[in-house]
Amino acid sequence: MNDLTKGNPIRVILQFAIPLLIGSFFQLAYNFADSMIVGHTLGKDAFASVGSTASLIFLIIGFAQGVTNGLTIVTAQRYGAGDWKGVKKSFLHGLFFAACVSILLTSLSLTFLDPILHLMQVPVSIFPHSKAFLMAMFGGLTFTVFYNYLSSAIRSLGNSRTPLVALIIASFINIGLDFFFILVMKWGVFGAGFATITAQAFSVFYLLAYIYRKVPHFHLSKSDWTLDRENLVHHAQLGFPMGFQASIIAIGAITLQIMVNQLGTDAIAAQAIALRTDQLAMLPMVNLGLAISTFTAQNYGAKLYDRIREGVRKTLVLNIAWSILFALLLILGNRFFSGLFLPNASQTVLDLALVYYIINGSCYWIVASLFILRSFIQGLGKGLIPTLAGFGELIFRAIVAVLGMQYFGFYGTAAANPAAWIGSILVLIPSSIIFMKKLKAGQSI
């Protein structure tokens, strides 16, 4: 386990973030493998069907990720404060909520899958593919939820390497199973989803075995297996607002996807390509944000307020620098990035993807700031403000997506994400300034 309350702030943040970043590259390999293998072997319609489901998957899995990340902020704060009994209590209550969330999400997503796909106006030509892919993904949501919770719990103790190892091994399993299920078993896009879930199941068992062998802070004796109202309320107050925040953002993404679905298969394919490159661009941004969240939580528990301020400032500068660099690479090398997923894409698809790169890439610095400030506030244990920022994203994205599609077609929908980032940052900047001033004055928040 690593104590993030000691050492040079930016150094320990990077040491914590680098394994996260490497792990996220391998996790992205899950999605990239699905998309690339589907695009190369099953064609444009199958590729578009996987892309058309991205926002819905974000809604369901994003909620689970938000809840589990929120739950483990409590764990990190108690670890920073040296409250070992509180760490065990936090882990137990997190397991309880993870089980509840997995049951709820699995039942709801499978029950209402058809109506949701119709609501999203998924084209008839790709509807069966989209449904098959989501049946596999949502059928294994229990593994997804527990993978995210166990990874977050281990990271809350300063250990970002073990989730990395689980991801690396699982990624190779996923890629191998993609080829087996799609090319050998002929399961189509269902095989791509089933491969991902199988790989995540391996990650869950690997992390459980690691906790059993190496993490005494999470070893629960018979006397520990009791839930109490105070801990249930405290964990729910942090976990569920972060889950709802992710869902609010995802609803905006679904609104955007509905608009794009009305523009035809070429627009859907271009959007799917662009979303994959967005994921690549945001990997360092997201992981520096995750690092800041844990760093802030541990140091807040230890009452090291000046250390928090220094770490946030330096990480913000680093994240913005990366966003500008990648935006330039993406726009200049647009054909390379598009060709990764759809090598035989038509000129129309390539042109639409380039429009997306230019509009979104020029605003990456905004979302880079968003990830750091939002994670800083979450690390302090404040869930309401990020949720309000999520509403800002939803409102701005939905308005621009609907009006943009009506008046400017794909060009208008491509501007929806930058608008959403602006809607969120308008909430986060003044809140961050207020909290920074309180920390500078040595005040508990």
Number of C-alpha atoms within 10 A of each C-alpha: 14 14 16 26 23 11 11 12 20 18 12 19 24 17 17 25 22 18 19 27 22 19 24 22 20 21 20 18 20 26 21 20 22 25 26 18 22 28 23 16 15 15 14 20 21 25 29 28 29 28 22 29 21 20 23 22 17 19 21 20 24 23 27 30 24 22 30 31 30 29 32 31 28 30 31 32 28 25 25 27 19 14 14 16 13 18 24 22 23 26 22 20 22 28 17 13 19 24 14 13 20 20 13 13 20 17 13 12 20 15 11 10 16 13 10 13 19 13 12 22 17 26 21 10 12 18 18 15 21 26 20 20 21 25 17 21 25 25 17 20 25 23 22 23 26 26 27 22 28 24 25 26 27 25 26 33 24 25 20 24 21 18 25 23 18 23 30 19 15 27 26 16 18 29 21 14 20 28 20 16 19 21 16 11 11 12 16 20 29 23 24 30 27 25 28 26 24 19 24 29 19 18 28 24 15 19 20 16 12 15 18 12 10 12 14 11 18 19 14 14 8 6 6 12 11 9 13 9 7 9 17 16 12 15 22 18 18 25 27 23 22 30 25 22 25 25 25 24 27 25 22 27 25 25 21 25 25 22 25 29 21 16 14 12 22 22 21 30 30 27 25 26 26 25 18 20 20 18 17 16 22 19 18 23 28 23 24 27 29 28 31 31 28 32 31 33 33 31 25 26 22 16 20 17 20 15 21 25 18 13 20 24 13 13 23 21 14 16 25 18 14 17 23 17 14 17 22 15 13 20 21 14 12 20 16 12 21 24 14 17 26 24 14 15 18 11 10 12 20 22 15 21 28 22 19 25 23 18 19 23 23 17 20 27 22 19 24 27 23 27 24 28 26 28 25 29 23 26 32 24 23 19 22 16 20 26 24 18 25 29 24 24 30 28 20 21 29 25 18 21 31 19 15 21 22 13 11 12 18 23 16 20 26 27 21 28 26 21 23 27 26 20 21 27 23 14 21 23 14 11 16 16 12 11 18 20 12 14 20 14 11 13 12 11 10
